[in-house]
Amino acid sequence: MCIRDSLRVGTGKAYITDLTARKINILDLGSNKVNGSIPFNGWSEEMILLNGKVWVTNPELFGGPVTEQLFIIDPLTDAVVDSLVIGRNPIAIEKDAEGSVWALATGNPVDGDMAQLVKIDPVNNEVIEKWEMPASYSGKIAMHTDGDKLAVLLDKIYYLDIDSGSPVEISGLEQSVQTPYGISFDPRYENSLWITDARDFVSPGAIFRYDIGLSRIVEERSVGINPNDVVFY
C-alpha cells in the first residue's frame, strides 16, 4: 500500500487513497483495520467530503494513460457513482466557505496541455468557472481556513480571492525561493502564506512566510530535506 490521503467519511469509517493499488481502501476506525475496498481507475490522490459525496482526484501515473476526471463516490454504498472531466492530470482538490468544490489539473508541459483551475457546483456536478494556467508536472492548492482565499502552486505560485477575481502570480519570491514545493495559509494571520522550498532535494530546505498584502517575504526558517507542507496546531 502506498498511502496518499485519508478521509473520515462516516461514523467509524474512513477512505485511504493509494498510488498504485487501483483501489481505495476502506478503514474500520473501531478496529483500525482495512475491511474492504472500492475499485478505482489507477492512482487515487486527494479527497474531500461535501454534500454527502466524496470527491477524488485521479492523477496520471508516470508513463501511464492520460487522466482528466474527478470521481465521485457515494460513502453510503462505497461505490463510484459519477465523474467529471476537468482537464489533464487532476491532482488537487479543496472546498470553499460557500460550498463549492475547487480542483486543479496540472496539464502536461511536453504535450502543450494547459493546467486548469476549476470551480464546481457540487449539487449538479458541473464546472461553473475555469481558468487556464501554465502547465506543470505537479501542483497543489491551498484554501484559507476562512474558505475565501485560494493559493495555487504550479511552477509558480498564484493567489485568488474567491469573491473578486482571477488567479494572480505572486511576486517577490525570485531572490529567496529556489524550488517551491508546498503551500499553506497561516490561520493566525489574514494574509500570510507559508511556502516550502525543497531547493535541490538533497540539501536542507527552508520555509518562508509571505505576506500577500505587502507582497514580500516576512519570515524565513531552515528545515530538513524536501519540506512539502506546513501543519498548524
Disulfide bonds with the S-S distance in Angstrom:
none
